[in-house]
């Protein structure tokens, strides 16, 4: 019986998770985006990430384990990744490149700067993919628990998740496509970020009941919220400002936050009272 429930939940979570591929298709089938469009979508992705961080993960952690513990986990995640970030090489030009640029003409310098921008955008796209994967992971858990409640709840929940995963696929695929100029790489990474959802089903079905307390799980998700908030403000927002301009990027951030907030609201309506 448990196995059949897991298979149903796995199928439903695949529908939700693979909708990130649908978002990636919009990027893959369109022309190469210009820099301003890239900046606007970076701002939009930053809005998605901030909304997930503050209004979903941190909010749920505070409600579940209390204000003090929730904040300690959240800021623990921020401080942890702030320390980790010191050891992550920044995508900047090295001294040897500067020497070469002095020896060569201005066009080569422009190529170097283009390479620098592509590395920055690639890093930002990978950050988005990781953040959205971590967000999709508990969604898979929710789909499993919803399908245990009943098929109608599981289907409604999977469809709601599928709808709100489409813009996430765009947010992952666009910077990867811009940085690598490979439609396949963009599509592949967006799809992989969605596959975290069925992974969540497998984990909650086999490991969660016996090895991880709900309080620790909520705390860890709160810490993930802190990590995502730090990465968004440290990496993604500066890129959005550079490419789209500060005023336009800020508008895109709030559009992203509004879209994610609306999708989280409709997602909550799909949940039974005991889960929401």
Secondary structure, 3 states (H helix, E strand, C coil): CHHHHHHHHHHHHHHHHCHHHHHHHHHHCCCCCCHHHHHHHHHHHHHHHHHHHHHHHHHHHHHHHCHHHHHHHHHHHHHHHHHHHCCCCCCCCCHHHHHHHHHCCHHHHHHHHHHHHHHHHHHHHHHHHHHHHHHHHHHHHHHHHHHHHCHHHHHHHHHHHHHHHHHHHHHHHHHHHHHHCCHHHHHHHHHHHHCHHHHHHHHHHHHHHHHCCHHHHHHHHHHHHHHHHHHHHHHHHHHHHHHHCHHHHHHHHHHHHHHHHHHHHHHHHHCCCCCC
